Amino acid sequence: MKIFNTKAALQQYLLQIRQSGQTIGLVPTMGALHQGHLSLLRQSQQFCDITVCSIFVNPTQFNNPDDLEKYPRPIEQDIQKLEAAGCDVLFNPEVSEMYAGNEQWHIGLGQLEHLLEGEFRPGHYQGVTQVVYKLFDIVKPDVAFFGQKDYQQFLVISKMVQLKQLPVKLQMCPIEREPEGLAMSSRNIHLKPADREHALVLSKALKFVVDNYNGSNLQQVKAQASEMIRNEPGVKLDYFEMADGETLLPATDQTLGIVALTAAEVGTTRLIDNMIIR
C-alpha cells in the first residue's frame, strides 16, 4: 500500500494511474476503521481498478470542540487494517495540507441541511461538503463509496455533486452491524458495556418499524418506536423520524420511498442509525 501525506504527491501518482486507463475508487473516512469501512473498501475493489482510502479528521464538520478533541485516531491500527484488506493507496494529510488560513465555504443545500442531524449539528454539513469537495478535487475518483449509516450525509453529498456538476458516481453501501444489531461506528469504542446494551434499543426500534409498518399506520408505529427508545435507561432520544428517502421531509402513508432514522445520546456518546422501510 502506498501512503501519501501531500496532495501534490498523491495527484502525481494518480495521474499515471488515470493515464493508464485504470479506474479509481475513493473511500473517504475519518479513521478509527471498523468492518463498516472495510466493507466500503471491498465494494470499491469490486468496481474499480485502484482504491484510495483517505483518513482525515475534518475540523470544519465538528460544531463541538470536545467532540473533535476526543475523536479516536488510532492511525497505526488503521494502516494495518488497510494493508490486510489490500487497499492500494492511503491519503493521510495534516490539517494544514487540506486547509489554508481563513478559507470560506458555503453551498446552498436547502432544507436538507437543517433537518434531523442538521438541526442538532448546525454547520455540520457545510463542513462535510467542504472537505468532500476537496477530496474529490484531489483524487478525481470515478466512484466514491459511502455508508448508509450516514444516510443524510449521502443525500447532502449527492446534492453537492449535482450543484457542482462533478463527474463522480456515488455508491451507498449497506450498514454493517454487530451480531446483536448495533450499527458499527467509530464512536462505539466510547460505549461502556452497559451503554452498549442500552444502545441496542436503536436498532430494535428501527426493526420494529420495518416489521410493523403496513402502509397505513405510519404515525402509530413511529410513536411506538420513539416510546421504546425513550423508555430505555441511559438513552436520551434526539429524534426518531420516518422520512421521504429523497428529501428527508416527514413521510406519510402515501410516500413512495421511506427511511426511518434515529439519533440518541447513549451515556455520553451520540449514535445515529437508520433502516430503509420501502
Secondary structure, DSSP 8 states (H G I E B T S, - for coil): -EEE-SHHHHHHHHHHHHHTT--EEEEEE-S---HHHHHHHHHHHHH-SEEEEEE---GGG-S-HHHHHHS---HHHHHHHHHHTT-SEEE---HHHH--TT-------GGGGTSTHHHHSTTHHHHHHHHHHHHHHHH--SEEEEEGGGHHHHHHHHHHHHHHT---EEEEE---B-TTS-B--GGGGG--HHHHHHHHHHHHHHHHHHHH--SS-HHHHHHHHHHHHHTSTTEEEEEEEEEETTT-SB--TT-SSEEEEEEEEETTEEEEEEEE--
